[in-house]
Amino acid sequence: MPALTIKNIPDDLYDELKNIAKQHHRSINSEVIVCLKRSLLPKRISPDERLSTIRAIRSQIKPNTITAEDIDQAINEGRP
């Protein structure tokens, strides 16, 4: 497995990484790997999962809470 050396890490960033690793009961090395995976290899969401999430959010929105007049007013307020 390849190795990676990171140089010149700012002290505050290192301290935060160290604290987070401790909270997750991981070594600093393991925490860095988790952070890199989250950033570089985000979880793929299937269309069905995405639709399910959208439907759940949509069900929490009260219908007809914003009128066409409210939208027009917001648009007009943003114009000089």
N, C-alpha and C positions, 0 to 999 in steps of 0.2 A: 504494500500500500504506500502511495507517495506521502512524503512529509512536506510540511510547509512551515517556513519561519516568517514571522511577522515582526518587523522592526519599527522602532519609533512610535509605539502606541502611546497616545497621550495618557497621562496619569489618571485623569478623571474617567476616561473610557475604560481603562484597565480595571479601575476600582469598581465601576459599575458592572463590568463583565464578571468580576470576581464575586460581587454580591449576588448577582442573579444566579450564577453557578451554584453558590452555596444554598440559595433558596430552593433550587431544583435538585439538590443533592447530587450534583455533577461536578466533575473536574472542570477546570477552565477549558481544557482542550475539548471535552465533550460538549460544553456549552457553545463554543465557537462553531463546532460542526453542526449543532442544531440550528444556530442562527444562520449559518450559510445555507443549509438545506431549505429553511423557511424562505430565505430571500431568493435563492437561485432556482429552487425546484418547487414552486408553489403547487399545491394540490389541484389537480384537474377536477372540475365539477361538471358532472353530466348535465345535459339539457333538462332531464327530468328533475334532478336535484335543484337546479336553478329555478325552474318553474314552481316547484314546491315551495321554495323559500319566498318567491315573489307572491304567490297566492297567500301564504301565511301573513306576510306584511300587508298585502292589500286588504285582507279580512279585518285588520285592525284599524283601517282608515274609515272614518265616518263619511258616508256619502253626502254629497251636496253641502259640504262645509265651506267651500269656496265657490262664489258665484262668478259669472262672467263679468259683472260689474267690479268685483274685487280684483280680478285679473287686469281689467282695463285701468283701474285706479293705480295699481302697482306699477304698471307699465308707464303711465303718465307721470307718476311721481319721480320716476328715474330719469325723466327727460327735462332738459333746461327750458 
